[in-house]
Amino acid sequence: MSYKFKLPDVGEGLTEAEIISWLVAEGDEVKADDSLVEIQNDKSTMEIPSPVSGRVEKILVPEGIALVDQVIIEIATDDTVASEESSEPEQAEVAVEETSDSKKAVSSTGKVKAVPSVRRYARQQGVDLSMVTPTGNGGKIVKADIDTFLAGGGSAEAPVTAASVAPAPAAVNSAAPKPAPAPKPGEGDWREKMTPVRKAIAKAMVQSRTEIPHVTVFDKVNATNLMAHRAKYKEIAKEEEVRLTYLPYIVKAMVQLLKEFPSLNAYVDMAEGDIVHKGGIHIGIATNTEHGLYVPVIKDADKKSVFEIAKEITELGDKAAAGKLTPADMSGSSATITNIGGMPDSGGVWSTPIINFPESFIMGIARIADEVIVNKDREMEIAPIMRLSFAFDHRLVDGVEAQEALGVFKKALADPDLMLLKN
């Protein structure tokens, strides 16, 4: 009997996902619960197990976008319950955690391990990923590995497997075309399919800019006391295995802002004509990864210490990098922090950040840099300055209120001792 396995709905309301790599090849014997395929959606990267035992007959979508409920593989099985004529199969349980088999750079199927952005870069450079030696976590190829290969090193002997010598099966659905290789400069335009992550980001950005009237205010804060406070407790934090950056302080300053201006801890529901007030203070942190941009959330940040927030930031950052954030990790935020100066050599100074819909505001933070200022004695001196880009929803927040709220945020960061006494 032939079991037609459809891409399951993993319970996140998604309609499609990107097949990153197959963990089996045509002709392989598989057992129930063996991992079949690694996919990526706009939430995470995960492996999908086989619901049946049997032999792989045909892989119908070798790589690219597949739709939920689209048949992606056929498995020959003697189990009459899993026959083509049987009722719809139960939803497959998705294994999000990496298995030992998934950590190989090149599996027994001849498939390499690399995220979509790295695969795209390889296509643009005309590099065969099977010839590149991986150095990333879990045996994945990273962008630097491709650069090393182009420089003349880091090549790996291509594995000789059934997958590498047999022609790839054609997709039966035009919704999942394999991306065309990038042409060389000067050879004309080319197209590639947007990944689910990029589609989700694009949709969210358009929705926010279309529905929310943004106003952005720029300001600066003297970070002298902030830097001194962090320097004083950095080693103590390290002893407690806490990575103390400036970000936990910024989270606490956001908490102070929302405590003194609870009207900003809300969002506008235009369809119902309501202002919806949040029941807690939850701070989102925009996090860039190889998989795309995510916004994990520090829940109940007003009830946590700086050290607790620092630990949670590290844990959520690790989950984001591994593609293991859950919808619960990224929901319910009151407002968002975005770091526009995280790259010292190319970080921005100012920005006009886009609000994380449907929140009321977003705070853009640039890296601290020395500037010449005029002190209270009207003398010039050099001080460490943090630049702020504060974008708010003008339907909910008037200009005067926004300026006053930004003043509270600045005061909290400028005097962390007082901020932590209050908060």
C-alpha angles and dihedrals in degrees: 000000000000118000112204107208115204126202101262128228101248092204100260099104093254124148100197144016138191119251104224099179142342116237092200135047133215109283095027119132113232134188128213110279093021110135111257107177143002114228136180127208131171090279108044151329115263146162122240118213128216115257091206143038121242145088124307107246103174139359105212101184108038096181138342139046119351128182125233108264091020113133106246103168140016120216124193110224138164090218105111090197089067096047124130090252094053126099122278113295121249116261110276117244109244119226107211097176119088115252124211090254092054091058094070116105092215115023128204087272092061093246118140125222114240137129120247095259090055092046089051091050090050091052091050090052094043092240125153104224092208087069095054125094111228124225101169129107114291091015094293124153113244130194093261090059090059091049089051090050091050089051090059104266141083098054120153129204108258111246117243107224139140088266094054097049101038122074114257113255115250120247114251094210123060088213089081108049119165110247115257116241115261114258122235117264111288096023096104140256125327138186136224131182117255113244118239089252093053091046091052092049092048093049093048093048093050092047092050096046093043099047104030121064100221124209118182125202121193123208144150136231129200105239098191095111092039092056092046092050093050092046090051095055103027095096093045089052090050091054088056091048092251121141102217112200129158091263097082089054090051089051090053091048088053088052090052090051093051093046093054094039105035089165087075091056089081144071138219121253101196094179091062097028091238139131107222114210118208119237095215142021110258120168122207121209118203106228125190117210139164086263095054140270118324134175111213114188132229100218119215091001090172090065097051134081124236090256092050091050091047091053092048092049090054093047094048091045090054091049091049092051090050093048091241102121114129126215088253089058090057105039138090100030120165095202138343138238118211122189109218094174103050093119108067096203098043107015119134128251099206132008142177098229120200115239116247098245126273097012123109099235149001128210118217114203124197123198119273112262134174116259136173109250137174111244128211090274089057090249125134118244139158116254136170107255130195115203119216131203109193115189118185140179106256091201089067104025127050120213096252093049090048092052091049091049091050088051090057090050092050093047091051093053093043091055109030093170092060091041093055092046089057096038 
